[in-house]
């Protein structure tokens, strides 16, 4: 199908964008950006030079993806959520050589207006609630809310709450798909593809 880009979008020469992507009004993609296939970049999105975005990533309106952020396949970035890349910014102090890497693993959801403080890894299929401030690593399948973020549960890769304890051990099925998950020693993992 090819790239669909609105006439107001600015795509700098050198940017790599996969097929079947949709780029909406007033988006700016910098020259060094690498974007996979089937992605959607909503109105007023900015993508920095040192950004890697996988396949089927959805970035909603008013999101800036700054240098040193990597979004793996199937990541969802909700409206107006925030990334950072400098931990202790000062206008009068240049810290471009101090950018911290942020990794958002496959299938994770970053809710509307959440903030991801640089230097963290968000595990696969984790779910960050709207307005949450993440300032430390997040385990795979974890459901996080609050300021600062705290874990309140577990989510399936389908985006449904799992009936598992926060700690200890247990097994549960996704209410939507029947996929089974096991919690052992604080690690939640998918058992099968039901």
ZAVO-764992 format. One line per field, with one value per atom (N, C-alpha, C): residue number from 1; atom name; residue in three letters; x, y, z. Coordinates in pm, whole numbers. Layout:
% residues N
resi [NUM;...] .
name [CA;...] .
resn [ALA;...] .
px [X;...] .
py [Y;...] .
pz [Z;...] .
//
This chain:
% residues 194
resi [1;1;1;2;2;2;3;3;3;4;4;4;5;5;5;6;6;6;7;7;7;8;8;8;9;9;9;10;10;10;11;11;11;12;12;12;13;13;13;14;14;14;15;15;15;16;16;16;17;17;17;18;18;18;19;19;19;20;20;20;21;21;21;22;22;22;23;23;23;24;24;24;25;25;25;26;26;26;27;27;27;28;28;28;29;29;29;30;30;30;31;31;31;32;32;32;33;33;33;34;34;34;35;35;35;36;36;36;37;37;37;38;38;38;39;39;39;40;40;40;41;41;41;42;42;42;43;43;43;44;44;44;45;45;45;46;46;46;47;47;47;48;48;48;49;49;49;50;50;50;51;51;51;52;52;52;53;53;53;54;54;54;55;55;55;56;56;56;57;57;57;58;58;58;59;59;59;60;60;60;61;61;61;62;62;62;63;63;63;64;64;64;65;65;65;66;66;66;67;67;67;68;68;68;69;69;69;70;70;70;71;71;71;72;72;72;73;73;73;74;74;74;75;75;75;76;76;76;77;77;77;78;78;78;79;79;79;80;80;80;81;81;81;82;82;82;83;83;83;84;84;84;85;85;85;86;86;86;87;87;87;88;88;88;89;89;89;90;90;90;91;91;91;92;92;92;93;93;93;94;94;94;95;95;95;96;96;96;97;97;97;98;98;98;99;99;99;100;100;100;101;101;101;102;102;102;103;103;103;104;104;104;105;105;105;106;106;106;107;107;107;108;108;108;109;109;109;110;110;110;111;111;111;112;112;112;113;113;113;114;114;114;115;115;115;116;116;116;117;117;117;118;118;118;119;119;119;120;120;120;121;121;121;122;122;122;123;123;123;124;124;124;125;125;125;126;126;126;127;127;127;128;128;128;129;129;129;130;130;130;131;131;131;132;132;132;133;133;133;134;134;134;135;135;135;136;136;136;137;137;137;138;138;138;139;139;139;140;140;140;141;141;141;142;142;142;143;143;143;144;144;144;145;145;145;146;146;146;147;147;147;148;148;148;149;149;149;150;150;150;151;151;151;152;152;152;153;153;153;154;154;154;155;155;155;156;156;156;157;157;157;158;158;158;159;159;159;160;160;160;161;161;161;162;162;162;163;163;163;164;164;164;165;165;165;166;166;166;167;167;167;168;168;168;169;169;169;170;170;170;171;171;171;172;172;172;173;173;173;174;174;174;175;175;175;176;176;176;177;177;177;178;178;178;179;179;179;180;180;180;181;181;181;182;182;182;183;183;183;184;184;184;185;185;185;186;186;186;187;187;187;188;188;188;189;189;189;190;190;190;191;191;191;192;192;192;193;193;193;194;194;194] .
name [N;CA;C;N;CA;C;N;CA;C;N;CA;C;N;CA;C;N;CA;C;N;CA;C;N;CA;C;N;CA;C;N;CA;C;N;CA;C;N;CA;C;N;CA;C;N;CA;C;N;CA;C;N;CA;C;N;CA;C;N;CA;C;N;CA;C;N;CA;C;N;CA;C;N;CA;C;N;CA;C;N;CA;C;N;CA;C;N;CA;C;N;CA;C;N;CA;C;N;CA;C;N;CA;C;N;CA;C;N;CA;C;N;CA;C;N;CA;C;N;CA;C;N;CA;C;N;CA;C;N;CA;C;N;CA;C;N;CA;C;N;CA;C;N;CA;C;N;CA;C;N;CA;C;N;CA;C;N;CA;C;N;CA;C;N;CA;C;N;CA;C;N;CA;C;N;CA;C;N;CA;C;N;CA;C;N;CA;C;N;CA;C;N;CA;C;N;CA;C;N;CA;C;N;CA;C;N;CA;C;N;CA;C;N;CA;C;N;CA;C;N;CA;C;N;CA;C;N;CA;C;N;CA;C;N;CA;C;N;CA;C;N;CA;C;N;CA;C;N;CA;C;N;CA;C;N;CA;C;N;CA;C;N;CA;C;N;CA;C;N;CA;C;N;CA;C;N;CA;C;N;CA;C;N;CA;C;N;CA;C;N;CA;C;N;CA;C;N;CA;C;N;CA;C;N;CA;C;N;CA;C;N;CA;C;N;CA;C;N;CA;C;N;CA;C;N;CA;C;N;CA;C;N;CA;C;N;CA;C;N;CA;C;N;CA;C;N;CA;C;N;CA;C;N;CA;C;N;CA;C;N;CA;C;N;CA;C;N;CA;C;N;CA;C;N;CA;C;N;CA;C;N;CA;C;N;CA;C;N;CA;C;N;CA;C;N;CA;C;N;CA;C;N;CA;C;N;CA;C;N;CA;C;N;CA;C;N;CA;C;N;CA;C;N;CA;C;N;CA;C;N;CA;C;N;CA;C;N;CA;C;N;CA;C;N;CA;C;N;CA;C;N;CA;C;N;CA;C;N;CA;C;N;CA;C;N;CA;C;N;CA;C;N;CA;C;N;CA;C;N;CA;C;N;CA;C;N;CA;C;N;CA;C;N;CA;C;N;CA;C;N;CA;C;N;CA;C;N;CA;C;N;CA;C;N;CA;C;N;CA;C;N;CA;C;N;CA;C;N;CA;C;N;CA;C;N;CA;C;N;CA;C;N;CA;C;N;CA;C;N;CA;C;N;CA;C;N;CA;C;N;CA;C;N;CA;C;N;CA;C;N;CA;C;N;CA;C;N;CA;C;N;CA;C;N;CA;C;N;CA;C;N;CA;C;N;CA;C;N;CA;C;N;CA;C;N;CA;C;N;CA;C;N;CA;C;N;CA;C;N;CA;C;N;CA;C;N;CA;C;N;CA;C;N;CA;C;N;CA;C;N;CA;C;N;CA;C;N;CA;C;N;CA;C;N;CA;C;N;CA;C;N;CA;C;N;CA;C;N;CA;C;N;CA;C;N;CA;C] .
resn [UNK;UNK;UNK;UNK;UNK;UNK;UNK;UNK;UNK;UNK;UNK;UNK;UNK;UNK;UNK;UNK;UNK;UNK;UNK;UNK;UNK;UNK;UNK;UNK;UNK;UNK;UNK;UNK;UNK;UNK;UNK;UNK;UNK;UNK;UNK;UNK;UNK;UNK;UNK;UNK;UNK;UNK;UNK;UNK;UNK;UNK;UNK;UNK;UNK;UNK;UNK;UNK;UNK;UNK;UNK;UNK;UNK;UNK;UNK;UNK;UNK;UNK;UNK;UNK;UNK;UNK;UNK;UNK;UNK;UNK;UNK;UNK;UNK;UNK;UNK;UNK;UNK;UNK;UNK;UNK;UNK;UNK;UNK;UNK;UNK;UNK;UNK;UNK;UNK;UNK;UNK;UNK;UNK;UNK;UNK;UNK;UNK;UNK;UNK;UNK;UNK;UNK;UNK;UNK;UNK;UNK;UNK;UNK;UNK;UNK;UNK;UNK;UNK;UNK;UNK;UNK;UNK;UNK;UNK;UNK;UNK;UNK;UNK;UNK;UNK;UNK;UNK;UNK;UNK;UNK;UNK;UNK;UNK;UNK;UNK;UNK;UNK;UNK;UNK;UNK;UNK;UNK;UNK;UNK;UNK;UNK;UNK;UNK;UNK;UNK;UNK;UNK;UNK;UNK;UNK;UNK;UNK;UNK;UNK;UNK;UNK;UNK;UNK;UNK;UNK;UNK;UNK;UNK;UNK;UNK;UNK;UNK;UNK;UNK;UNK;UNK;UNK;UNK;UNK;UNK;UNK;UNK;UNK;UNK;UNK;UNK;UNK;UNK;UNK;UNK;UNK;UNK;UNK;UNK;UNK;UNK;UNK;UNK;UNK;UNK;UNK;UNK;UNK;UNK;UNK;UNK;UNK;UNK;UNK;UNK;UNK;UNK;UNK;UNK;UNK;UNK;UNK;UNK;UNK;UNK;UNK;UNK;UNK;UNK;UNK;UNK;UNK;UNK;UNK;UNK;UNK;UNK;UNK;UNK;UNK;UNK;UNK;UNK;UNK;UNK;UNK;UNK;UNK;UNK;UNK;UNK;UNK;UNK;UNK;UNK;UNK;UNK;UNK;UNK;UNK;UNK;UNK;UNK;UNK;UNK;UNK;UNK;UNK;UNK;UNK;UNK;UNK;UNK;UNK;UNK;UNK;UNK;UNK;UNK;UNK;UNK;UNK;UNK;UNK;UNK;UNK;UNK;UNK;UNK;UNK;UNK;UNK;UNK;UNK;UNK;UNK;UNK;UNK;UNK;UNK;UNK;UNK;UNK;UNK;UNK;UNK;UNK;UNK;UNK;UNK;UNK;UNK;UNK;UNK;UNK;UNK;UNK;UNK;UNK;UNK;UNK;UNK;UNK;UNK;UNK;UNK;UNK;UNK;UNK;UNK;UNK;UNK;UNK;UNK;UNK;UNK;UNK;UNK;UNK;UNK;UNK;UNK;UNK;UNK;UNK;UNK;UNK;UNK;UNK;UNK;UNK;UNK;UNK;UNK;UNK;UNK;UNK;UNK;UNK;UNK;UNK;UNK;UNK;UNK;UNK;UNK;UNK;UNK;UNK;UNK;UNK;UNK;UNK;UNK;UNK;UNK;UNK;UNK;UNK;UNK;UNK;UNK;UNK;UNK;UNK;UNK;UNK;UNK;UNK;UNK;UNK;UNK;UNK;UNK;UNK;UNK;UNK;UNK;UNK;UNK;UNK;UNK;UNK;UNK;UNK;UNK;UNK;UNK;UNK;UNK;UNK;UNK;UNK;UNK;UNK;UNK;UNK;UNK;UNK;UNK;UNK;UNK;UNK;UNK;UNK;UNK;UNK;UNK;UNK;UNK;UNK;UNK;UNK;UNK;UNK;UNK;UNK;UNK;UNK;UNK;UNK;UNK;UNK;UNK;UNK;UNK;UNK;UNK;UNK;UNK;UNK;UNK;UNK;UNK;UNK;UNK;UNK;UNK;UNK;UNK;UNK;UNK;UNK;UNK;UNK;UNK;UNK;UNK;UNK;UNK;UNK;UNK;UNK;UNK;UNK;UNK;UNK;UNK;UNK;UNK;UNK;UNK;UNK;UNK;UNK;UNK;UNK;UNK;UNK;UNK;UNK;UNK;UNK;UNK;UNK;UNK;UNK;UNK;UNK;UNK;UNK;UNK;UNK;UNK;UNK;UNK;UNK;UNK;UNK;UNK;UNK;UNK;UNK;UNK;UNK;UNK;UNK;UNK;UNK;UNK;UNK;UNK;UNK;UNK;UNK;UNK;UNK;UNK;UNK;UNK;UNK;UNK;UNK;UNK;UNK;UNK;UNK;UNK;UNK;UNK;UNK;UNK;UNK;UNK;UNK;UNK;UNK;UNK;UNK;UNK;UNK;UNK;UNK;UNK;UNK;UNK;UNK;UNK;UNK;UNK;UNK;UNK;UNK;UNK;UNK;UNK;UNK;UNK;UNK;UNK;UNK;UNK;UNK;UNK;UNK;UNK;UNK;UNK;UNK;UNK;UNK;UNK;UNK;UNK;UNK;UNK;UNK] .
px [82;0;87;204;293;267;347;340;229;147;47;88;124;168;87;32;-44;50;-3;80;149;100;165;278;293;398;535;636;774;852;902;983;1120;1219;1353;1417;1497;1572;1662;1657;1736;1655;1535;1449;1408;1405;1360;1224;1126;989;939;891;844;713;677;554;430;321;189;183;267;261;169;106;20;76;102;160;65;15;-93;-44;-132;-107;7;93;197;292;319;419;556;660;797;878;933;1020;1161;1256;1393;1471;1581;1656;1707;1747;1805;1706;1578;1476;1461;1432;1405;1270;1174;1036;999;941;903;777;719;600;472;367;233;216;296;288;192;140;55;110;138;185;79;15;-96;-52;-149;-126;-25;69;164;264;300;402;539;639;778;858;946;1034;1177;1262;1400;1490;1615;1714;1754;1780;1827;1712;1610;1490;1472;1438;1406;1264;1180;1041;1015;960;934;811;759;641;512;408;273;268;346;346;245;167;68;105;132;168;57;-15;-130;-85;-180;-153;-65;17;95;199;266;372;505;608;744;829;884;970;1113;1182;1312;1425;1545;1663;1681;1731;1765;1643;1529;1410;1394;1371;1342;1205;1118;986;984;970;965;828;808;683;561;450;317;305;391;380;270;196;92;131;140;169;43;-20;-144;-125;-235;-229;-153;-64;9;96;131;226;364;455;582;701;800;931;1029;1135;1246;1374;1484;1611;1727;1703;1803;1741;1816;1763;1756;1854;1861;1883;1784;1805;1818;1902;1916;1932;1861;1871;2013;2084;2219;2330;2297;2398;2367;2459;2440;2467;2369;2385;2353;2375;2345;2430;2541;2624;2585;2478;2431;2293;2246;2116;2114;2002;1985;1890;1924;1842;1713;1604;1475;1430;1392;1345;1203;1113;975;959;942;942;810;812;701;567;467;329;293;384;353;257;175;84;126;139;172;50;-23;-151;-139;-251;-258;-195;-117;-55;40;82;184;319;414;550;648;740;842;975;1028;1156;1265;1360;1461;1542;1595;1683;1614;1485;1412;1383;1350;1302;1161;1070;931;913;883;876;764;776;678;537;443;300;267;359;326;219;148;39;57;87;110;-18;-83;-210;-196;-306;-309;-257;-171;-120;-10;32;135;273;359;497;589;655;744;887;950;1087;1179;1132;1215;1166;1242;1206;1071;1001;869;875;829;832;734;760;668;530;426;286;237;321;282;182;87;-8;38;73;132;44;27;-49;18;-15;24;148;176;291;364;483;543;470;503;434;449;338;341;259;299;230;105;-8;-132;-188;-120;-168;-88;-151;-90;-191;-141;-226;-185;-282;-253;-205;-151;-109;-228;-347;-470;-520;-458;-496;-606;-616;-716;-645;-709;-654;-649;-538;-520;-543;-605;-634;-512;-408;-284;-247;-181;-134;-17;9;124;256;261;383;348;449;425;412;317;299;152;124;-13;-25;-144;-175;-310;-325;-452;-467;-593;-623;-672;-636;-689;-838;-923;-1068;-1115;-1034;-1075;-1029;-908;-850;-832;-832;-805;-657;-569;-426;-392;-302;-267;-134;-129;-11;28;159;209;296;275;358;447;578;675;787;815;925;919;799;781;786;793;799;673;602;483;520;472;503;384;377;273;309;210;236;207;103;64;0;-31;-106;-241;-335;-466;-544] .
py [-118;0;126;122;237;331;435;535;634;665;771;881;998;1110;1234;1299;1422;1530;1620;1723;1817;1824;1910;1839;1708;1632;1669;1673;1697;1569;1511;1390;1425;1436;1477;1371;1418;1329;1238;1109;1011;928;976;897;768;658;531;496;480;451;331;229;107;127;27;34;29;77;77;162;264;357;474;527;645;755;869;983;1100;1151;1247;1392;1486;1629;1672;1759;1828;1735;1620;1527;1568;1552;1573;1448;1385;1269;1314;1305;1349;1254;1303;1232;1095;1081;954;852;886;796;670;559;431;380;370;333;210;109;-15;-3;-119;-126;-113;-65;-64;25;130;220;336;394;512;619;737;851;959;985;1079;1223;1311;1454;1508;1591;1662;1569;1459;1369;1414;1405;1431;1304;1268;1151;1198;1179;1225;1142;1187;1122;983;969;841;766;741;669;548;436;314;273;254;216;90;-13;-141;-137;-255;-270;-255;-205;-197;-117;-10;78;189;220;327;438;557;672;774;800;890;1037;1128;1271;1328;1425;1508;1430;1336;1260;1293;1323;1343;1224;1155;1039;1089;1117;1181;1080;1134;1051;951;833;723;646;663;584;476;352;240;184;175;114;-13;-127;-253;-270;-381;-406;-398;-350;-352;-264;-165;-73;29;66;169;285;405;527;613;629;704;853;926;1069;1146;1234;1328;1262;1134;1075;1133;1121;1193;1098;1115;1053;1163;1126;1217;1147;1222;1155;1208;1313;1364;1356;1300;1279;1406;1494;1616;1739;1775;1883;2021;2102;2244;2317;2428;2505;2553;2591;2646;2544;2413;2308;2210;2198;2103;1961;1874;1735;1636;1676;1589;1462;1464;1343;1257;1296;1222;1159;1153;1092;949;912;775;699;573;488;447;447;397;290;173;62;25;28;-16;-144;-256;-388;-419;-523;-560;-563;-501;-510;-426;-345;-262;-150;-109;4;114;235;353;443;454;524;674;737;881;959;1058;1150;1084;962;905;966;956;1006;893;875;772;844;838;901;817;884;814;714;615;516;392;374;256;159;36;-65;-105;-101;-141;-276;-379;-516;-540;-651;-684;-694;-638;-641;-577;-498;-422;-319;-273;-177;-62;57;175;259;276;348;496;558;701;783;880;971;917;795;731;790;798;842;723;675;558;608;572;614;496;374;254;146;40;-67;-128;-176;-236;-380;-478;-617;-644;-749;-793;-820;-781;-805;-726;-640;-566;-456;-434;-323;-219;-98;6;130;192;317;406;535;625;706;792;883;870;808;734;602;539;416;307;237;118;10;-113;-224;-260;-274;-315;-445;-504;-629;-672;-764;-822;-815;-799;-791;-896;-951;-1044;-967;-1037;-967;-915;-961;-911;-784;-748;-627;-647;-767;-800;-827;-790;-811;-960;-1005;-1145;-1161;-1269;-1297;-1366;-1285;-1334;-1244;-1301;-1217;-1129;-1022;-938;-1011;-1095;-1168;-1314;-1395;-1537;-1612;-1707;-1792;-1807;-1842;-1866;-1884;-1927;-1940;-1877;-1822;-1758;-1763;-1750;-1746;-1607;-1565;-1439;-1457;-1369;-1383;-1372;-1308;-1289;-1400;-1453;-1549;-1689;-1703;-1833;-1863;-1777;-1800;-1810;-1903;-1925;-1860;-1805;-1736;-1795;-1795;-1843;-1736;-1714;-1624;-1709;-1692;-1762;-1666;-1652;-1569;-1428;-1372;-1236;-1216;-1326;-1319;-1381;-1305;-1354;-1392;-1511;-1553;-1626;-1618;-1687;-1834;-1923;-2066;-2125;-2072;-2134;-2031;-2072;-1989;-2055;-2034;-2100;-2056] .
pz [0;0;0;61;61;177;180;285;255;356;346;443;387;470;435;535;513;459;379;316;415;539;639;712;691;759;702;789;747;771;664;674;618;707;666;578;483;395;479;453;527;625;662;751;680;752;696;753;665;707;627;698;633;559;483;403;492;436;501;628;636;749;716;821;807;897;834;906;890;1001;999;1006;1031;1026;1118;1068;1145;1218;1160;1214;1162;1245;1201;1232;1127;1140;1103;1197;1174;1085;1028;926;969;1096;1140;1192;1195;1250;1165;1232;1165;1214;1123;1158;1077;1143;1078;994;961;876;957;889;947;1067;1079;1194;1167;1274;1264;1358;1302;1379;1373;1487;1494;1481;1483;1466;1567;1517;1601;1672;1610;1664;1615;1702;1666;1690;1594;1607;1587;1688;1685;1596;1583;1496;1544;1672;1726;1791;1709;1752;1663;1725;1651;1688;1587;1607;1526;1591;1524;1437;1405;1320;1402;1337;1394;1524;1531;1648;1624;1726;1716;1815;1760;1841;1823;1930;1924;1922;1912;1897;2008;1971;2065;2144;2080;2147;2079;2160;2109;2151;2051;2076;2056;2167;2163;2140;2109;2086;2199;2162;2251;2301;2236;2269;2162;2206;2117;2153;2052;2066;1982;2048;1975;1908;1837;1763;1854;1797;1859;1984;2001;2115;2085;2191;2182;2272;2214;2289;2289;2405;2416;2396;2377;2350;2457;2412;2498;2604;2587;2681;2653;2752;2746;2764;2675;2694;2733;2807;2832;2789;2777;2748;2831;2909;3003;3142;3237;3371;3454;3437;3519;3430;3348;3251;3316;3253;3286;3154;3139;3016;2991;3096;3082;3079;3087;3088;2975;2879;2768;2817;2797;2842;2730;2605;2492;2492;2563;2572;2692;2761;2878;2857;2732;2706;2759;2820;2871;2780;2755;2668;2738;2662;2709;2612;2664;2581;2622;2524;2545;2464;2536;2471;2403;2324;2237;2309;2245;2290;2410;2462;2579;2543;2640;2627;2723;2669;2748;2743;2854;2857;2838;2808;2784;2900;2866;2963;3062;3040;3129;3094;3187;3165;3189;3094;3105;3126;3249;3279;3212;3149;3068;3149;3077;3137;3188;3154;3203;3089;3128;3034;3077;2984;3009;2941;3021;2973;2874;2804;2700;2758;2684;2716;2852;2907;3028;2992;3093;3072;3171;3118;3199;3196;3309;3317;3284;3245;3212;3329;3301;3402;3491;3470;3553;3524;3625;3607;3635;3530;3541;3558;3671;3697;3730;3702;3720;3624;3608;3515;3552;3449;3466;3414;3493;3447;3333;3258;3153;3213;3143;3179;3302;3359;3480;3447;3538;3531;3632;3582;3665;3664;3782;3794;3899;3896;4004;3980;4079;4076;4208;4214;4104;4079;3968;3930;4035;4060;4145;4076;4097;4031;4110;4037;4102;4046;3948;3892;3771;3697;3577;3463;3340;3221;3120;3049;2940;2819;2721;2599;2520;2553;2490;2558;2671;2742;2844;2899;3001;3134;3243;3377;3408;3463;3501;3651;3690;3830;3892;3916;3975;4092;4194;4305;4258;4330;4294;4316;4418;4450;4472;4482;4505;4375;4373;4256;4224;4101;4061;3911;3869;3727;3701;3581;3544;3393;3349;3207;3169;3049;2997;2974;3028;3012;2868;2781;2642;2549;2575;2480;2536;2668;2730;2743;2692;2708;2856;2889;3028;3062;3184;3234;3369;3396;3524;3587;3717;3797;3887;3874;3958;3994;4121;4171;4111;4105;4057;3908;3833;3687;3629;3547;3480;3338;3295;3158;3098;2967;2889;2878;2904;2897;2760;2694;2567;2476;2356;2260;2239;2333;2327;2207] .
//
